[in-house]
Amino acid sequence: METSVTKVLDDQGIEYKAIKHKTPVFTCEEAARERNVRISQILKCMVVKDSASGIYVMLIPGDKKLKTGKLPQITGGNKVALVSPEELSSRYGLTVGAISPIHFLGSAKFYLDKTALSEAVTTISSGSPEAGVELKMKDLVDLIKPLICDIV
């Protein structure tokens, strides 16, 4: 199954495994079941913006919760808020639950919670609720170059 996400990975020469779901998934719990991985191996992609429309992508393990109170200190004091599902759909053509960090390459700053690094292999959305992508955490970090921080 080719998507915009797998195309970027192919273009960058990054090894990955596409994992087709039996049914479309929109939560980390569903994705972990369909991909037969621990929920901590799912990388949640949460998109926030500041008042100047700067976009930040927060990446956290699927079993953790984003602590929005920690975000201003890591985004340079900027007050940030989650981008609404409506805006993600209308502005970016994305569906909550099927968002990949790769969608924001070149247009956002990435922040990866340090606890995610305990997994050598992670899975992200393929950009479609019908499949996920498994790859080495190191390869994803090398591609998106996130700031490693404490956001959970």
Backbone as numpy.savetxt, mean C-alpha at the origin, in Angstrom:
# Nx Ny Nz CAx CAy CAz Cx Cy Cz
-2.49 -12.36 -14.89 -3.34 -11.18 -14.89 -2.45 -9.94 -14.89
-2.51 -9.17 -15.96 -1.69 -7.95 -16.02 -2.51 -6.76 -15.57
-1.88 -5.93 -14.71 -2.48 -4.67 -14.26 -1.41 -3.59 -14.38
-1.78 -2.36 -14.09 -0.79 -1.28 -14.12 0.31 -1.55 -13.10
-0.03 -2.21 -12.01 0.96 -2.53 -10.97 1.93 -3.59 -11.47
1.44 -4.67 -12.04 2.34 -5.72 -12.52 3.18 -5.23 -13.69
2.64 -4.31 -14.47 3.41 -3.74 -15.58 4.63 -2.98 -15.05
4.44 -2.18 -14.01 5.57 -1.45 -13.42 6.60 -2.44 -12.87
6.13 -3.46 -12.17 7.06 -4.45 -11.63 7.83 -5.15 -12.75
7.14 -5.50 -13.83 7.80 -6.11 -14.98 8.83 -5.15 -15.58
8.42 -3.89 -15.77 9.32 -2.88 -16.36 10.57 -2.66 -15.51
10.42 -2.81 -14.18 11.54 -2.60 -13.26 12.36 -3.87 -13.03
11.91 -4.97 -13.62 12.62 -6.24 -13.46 12.50 -6.82 -12.05
11.42 -6.52 -11.38 11.21 -7.00 -10.01 10.45 -8.33 -10.05
11.01 -9.33 -9.36 10.35 -10.63 -9.28 9.14 -10.54 -8.37
8.05 -11.14 -8.79 6.82 -11.17 -7.99 5.99 -12.36 -8.41
5.00 -12.65 -7.59 4.05 -13.71 -7.93 2.66 -13.10 -7.84
1.91 -13.16 -8.93 0.52 -12.71 -8.91 -0.32 -13.82 -8.29
-1.21 -13.43 -7.39 -2.07 -14.40 -6.70 -3.52 -14.04 -7.00
-4.14 -14.85 -7.85 -5.53 -14.61 -8.23 -6.45 -15.03 -7.09
-7.43 -14.17 -6.79 -8.41 -14.47 -5.74 -9.58 -15.25 -6.33
-10.19 -16.10 -5.52 -11.40 -16.82 -5.97 -12.58 -15.85 -6.08
-12.60 -14.88 -5.17 -13.64 -13.84 -5.19 -12.96 -12.50 -4.95
-13.52 -11.38 -5.41 -12.93 -10.08 -5.16 -12.82 -9.81 -3.65
-11.72 -9.18 -3.23 -11.51 -8.87 -1.81 -11.29 -7.37 -1.62
-11.73 -6.89 -0.45 -11.61 -5.47 -0.15 -11.07 -5.19 1.25
-10.75 -6.25 2.01 -10.18 -6.06 3.34 -8.92 -6.90 3.48
-8.10 -6.54 4.46 -6.87 -7.30 4.70 -7.17 -8.73 5.13
-8.22 -8.90 5.92 -8.59 -10.23 6.38 -8.96 -11.13 5.19
-9.78 -10.59 4.29 -10.17 -11.36 3.09 -8.94 -11.65 2.23
-8.08 -10.66 2.06 -6.89 -10.83 1.23 -5.97 -11.90 1.81
-5.78 -11.89 3.13 -4.91 -12.89 3.76 -5.46 -14.30 3.52
-6.78 -14.46 3.65 -7.40 -15.77 3.41 -7.21 -16.20 1.96
-7.50 -15.31 1.03 -7.41 -15.64 -0.40 -5.97 -15.92 -0.84
-5.01 -15.21 -0.25 -3.60 -15.36 -0.64 -2.87 -16.40 0.20
-3.57 -16.93 1.22 -3.00 -17.93 2.11 -1.70 -17.43 2.76
-1.76 -16.22 3.33 -0.63 -15.62 4.04 -1.12 -15.10 5.39
-0.18 -14.82 6.27 -0.52 -14.18 7.55 -0.98 -12.75 7.28
-1.89 -12.26 8.09 -2.39 -10.89 7.88 -1.26 -9.87 8.02
-0.23 -10.19 8.80 0.92 -9.29 8.95 1.73 -9.18 7.65
1.52 -10.10 6.71 2.22 -10.04 5.42 1.47 -9.18 4.40
0.24 -8.82 4.72 -0.51 -7.91 3.85 -0.03 -6.50 4.16
0.27 -5.71 3.15 0.69 -4.34 3.37 -0.47 -3.41 3.01
-1.03 -2.79 4.05 -2.14 -1.85 3.88 -1.60 -0.54 3.34
-2.30 0.01 2.38 -1.89 1.25 1.71 -2.94 2.31 2.03
-2.57 3.26 2.89 -3.51 4.29 3.31 -3.04 5.64 2.77
-3.92 6.33 2.09 -3.56 7.56 1.40 -4.10 8.75 2.20
-3.19 9.69 2.49 -3.57 10.90 3.21 -3.09 12.12 2.42
-3.69 13.27 2.74 -3.26 14.50 2.07 -3.21 15.62 3.09
-2.43 16.65 2.77 -2.37 17.82 3.63 -3.20 18.94 3.02
-3.22 20.08 3.67 -4.08 21.18 3.21 -3.65 21.74 1.86
-2.40 21.50 1.47 -1.91 21.97 0.17 -2.04 20.88 -0.90
-2.81 19.82 -0.59 -3.03 18.69 -1.48 -1.80 17.84 -1.72
-0.81 17.92 -0.81 0.32 17.01 -0.88 -0.17 15.62 -0.51
0.27 14.62 -1.26 -0.20 13.25 -1.05 0.91 12.43 -0.36
0.48 11.69 0.65 1.37 10.82 1.41 0.74 9.43 1.44
1.56 8.41 1.23 1.06 7.04 1.28 1.68 6.37 2.50
0.80 5.95 3.41 1.21 5.30 4.65 1.04 3.80 4.47
2.12 3.06 4.68 2.11 1.61 4.49 2.31 0.94 5.84
1.34 0.11 6.20 1.38 -0.56 7.50 0.96 -2.02 7.34
1.42 -2.88 8.26 0.99 -4.28 8.19 -0.53 -4.37 8.35
-1.11 -5.38 7.71 -2.55 -5.55 7.72 -3.17 -5.76 9.08
-2.38 -6.17 10.06 -2.91 -6.40 11.40 -2.71 -5.21 12.33
-2.29 -4.07 11.79 -2.04 -2.87 12.60 -3.01 -1.75 12.21
-3.09 -0.74 13.08 -3.92 0.43 12.83 -3.04 1.66 12.71
-3.33 2.50 11.73 -2.60 3.75 11.53 -2.94 4.71 12.66
-1.92 5.30 13.27 -2.10 6.30 14.33 -1.98 7.69 13.68
-3.11 8.27 13.31 -3.07 9.55 12.59 -2.46 10.67 13.42
-2.50 10.54 14.73 -1.89 11.56 15.59 -0.39 11.64 15.44
0.23 10.58 14.95 1.69 10.56 14.75 2.10 11.20 13.42
1.15 11.39 12.53 1.50 11.81 11.17 2.06 13.22 11.05
1.51 14.23 11.75 2.08 15.58 11.57 3.58 15.65 11.87
4.04 14.92 12.87 5.47 14.99 13.20 6.35 14.38 12.12
5.84 13.43 11.35 6.68 12.83 10.31 6.48 13.48 8.94
5.41 14.26 8.78 5.17 14.94 7.49 5.56 16.41 7.57
6.47 16.72 8.48 6.98 18.09 8.57 6.01 19.06 9.23
5.17 18.57 10.12 4.24 19.44 10.83 2.94 19.68 10.09
2.82 19.10 8.90 1.59 19.29 8.12 0.44 18.50 8.74
-0.71 19.14 8.88 -1.90 18.44 9.33 -2.41 17.64 8.13
-2.68 16.36 8.34 -3.10 15.50 7.25 -4.41 14.79 7.60
-5.12 14.36 6.56 -6.36 13.62 6.74 -6.43 12.54 5.67
-7.11 11.44 6.00 -7.29 10.38 5.02 -8.05 10.91 3.81
-7.65 10.50 2.64 -8.37 10.84 1.41 -9.64 10.00 1.39
-10.75 10.62 1.10 -12.04 9.91 1.13 -12.12 8.87 0.01
-12.92 7.83 0.23 -13.11 6.83 -0.83 -13.63 7.47 -2.13
-14.49 8.49 -2.00 -15.03 9.17 -3.18 -13.92 9.86 -3.97
-13.02 10.54 -3.26 -11.92 11.22 -3.95 -10.94 10.22 -4.55
-10.67 9.13 -3.83 -9.79 8.10 -4.38 -10.37 7.57 -5.69
-11.68 7.43 -5.74 -12.33 6.93 -6.95 -12.35 7.98 -8.05
-12.84 9.18 -7.73 -13.01 10.19 -8.78 -11.69 10.79 -9.27
-10.77 11.06 -8.35 -9.52 11.72 -8.73 -8.45 10.75 -9.25
-8.42 9.55 -8.65 -7.35 8.62 -8.98 -7.83 7.35 -9.69
-9.14 7.14 -9.75 -9.67 5.94 -10.37 -9.39 4.68 -9.57
-9.27 4.82 -8.24 -8.93 3.70 -7.37 -10.10 3.29 -6.48
-10.08 2.05 -6.05 -11.10 1.50 -5.17 -10.47 1.16 -3.83
-11.07 1.64 -2.74 -10.57 1.31 -1.41 -10.57 -0.21 -1.27
-9.45 -0.74 -0.79 -9.30 -2.19 -0.68 -8.52 -2.78 -1.84
-8.28 -1.99 -2.88 -7.52 -2.47 -4.04 -6.49 -1.42 -4.46
-5.92 -0.75 -3.46 -4.94 0.31 -3.72 -3.54 -0.23 -3.48
-2.68 0.01 -4.43 -1.29 -0.42 -4.34 -0.41 0.82 -4.19
0.69 0.72 -3.44 1.60 1.86 -3.38 2.14 2.23 -4.76
2.21 1.26 -5.64 2.76 1.50 -6.98 1.91 2.53 -7.74
0.63 2.62 -7.41 -0.23 3.62 -8.07 0.29 5.04 -7.85
1.05 5.26 -6.79 1.47 6.60 -6.43 2.96 6.88 -6.67
3.63 5.98 -7.39 5.04 6.22 -7.71 5.17 7.55 -8.46
6.07 8.40 -8.00 6.32 9.67 -8.66 5.34 10.78 -8.29
4.33 10.47 -7.48 3.36 11.53 -7.15 3.07 11.64 -5.66
3.75 10.85 -4.83 3.49 10.89 -3.40 4.77 10.58 -2.63
4.75 10.94 -1.36 5.83 10.55 -0.44 5.35 9.30 0.28
6.25 8.34 0.45 5.91 7.07 1.07 6.48 6.98 2.48
5.68 6.43 3.38 6.07 6.18 4.75 5.73 4.74 5.07
6.72 3.99 5.56 6.54 2.57 5.86 6.77 2.37 7.35
5.78 1.79 8.02 5.97 1.52 9.44 7.06 0.48 9.61
7.93 0.74 10.58 9.09 -0.14 10.79 8.71 -1.58 11.11
7.52 -1.81 11.68 7.12 -3.18 12.00 6.91 -4.02 10.74
6.63 -3.39 9.62 6.44 -4.13 8.36 7.72 -4.81 7.90
8.86 -4.27 8.33 10.14 -4.83 7.90 10.44 -6.18 8.53
9.63 -6.61 9.49 9.85 -7.93 10.09 9.44 -9.05 9.12
8.73 -8.71 8.06 8.34 -9.69 7.04 9.28 -9.58 5.84
9.92 -10.69 5.49 10.82 -10.69 4.33 10.03 -10.65 3.03
8.81 -11.23 3.06 7.94 -11.27 1.89 6.64 -10.59 2.28
6.12 -9.76 1.37 4.88 -9.05 1.62 3.94 -9.24 0.44
2.68 -8.90 0.65 1.76 -8.87 -0.48 1.08 -7.51 -0.51
0.89 -7.02 -1.71 0.21 -5.75 -1.95 -0.90 -6.01 -2.96
-1.76 -5.03 -3.12 -2.80 -5.16 -4.12 -2.20 -5.08 -5.52
-2.81 -5.79 -6.42 -2.39 -5.71 -7.82 -3.04 -4.51 -8.50
-3.92 -3.82 -7.74 -4.70 -2.74 -8.32 -6.09 -3.20 -8.68
-6.32 -4.48 -8.49 -7.62 -5.08 -8.76 -8.03 -5.89 -7.54
-9.31 -5.86 -7.16 -9.74 -6.69 -6.03 -9.70 -8.18 -6.36
-9.38 -8.51 -7.59 -9.37 -9.91 -8.03 -8.01 -10.60 -7.89
-6.97 -9.84 -7.48 -5.65 -10.45 -7.36 -4.73 -9.62 -6.47
-3.76 -10.30 -5.90 -2.72 -9.65 -5.12 -1.38 -9.94 -5.75
-0.35 -9.30 -5.20 1.00 -9.48 -5.70 1.91 -9.76 -4.50
2.68 -10.84 -4.58 3.64 -11.19 -3.53 5.03 -10.83 -4.04
5.79 -10.15 -3.20 7.15 -9.79 -3.56 8.01 -9.64 -2.32
9.31 -9.55 -2.51 10.23 -9.35 -1.39 10.04 -7.93 -0.87
10.01 -7.81 0.45 9.89 -6.48 1.06 11.03 -5.58 0.60
12.23 -6.14 0.52 13.39 -5.35 0.10 13.19 -4.77 -1.29
12.62 -5.55 -2.20 12.40 -5.06 -3.56 11.39 -3.91 -3.57
10.33 -4.03 -2.76 9.35 -2.95 -2.68 9.98 -1.70 -2.09
10.75 -1.85 -1.03 11.42 -0.70 -0.39 12.37 -0.04 -1.38
13.14 -0.82 -2.11 14.06 -0.26 -3.10 13.31 0.51 -4.18
12.12 0.05 -4.55 11.34 0.70 -5.60 10.71 2.01 -5.14
10.05 1.99 -3.97 9.29 3.18 -3.55 10.08 4.12 -2.66
11.19 3.65 -2.09 12.08 4.46 -1.26 11.31 5.22 -0.14
10.67 4.46 0.74 9.88 5.11 1.79 10.75 5.59 2.94
10.21 6.51 3.72 10.80 6.87 5.01 10.31 5.78 5.97
11.24 5.15 6.68 10.88 4.13 7.66 10.58 4.86 8.97
9.41 4.61 9.53 9.00 5.38 10.70 8.06 4.57 11.59
7.56 5.22 12.63 6.63 4.62 13.59 5.27 5.29 13.40
4.33 4.61 12.71 3.01 5.20 12.47 1.87 4.29 12.91
2.20 3.23 13.67 1.14 2.37 14.21 1.15 2.40 15.72
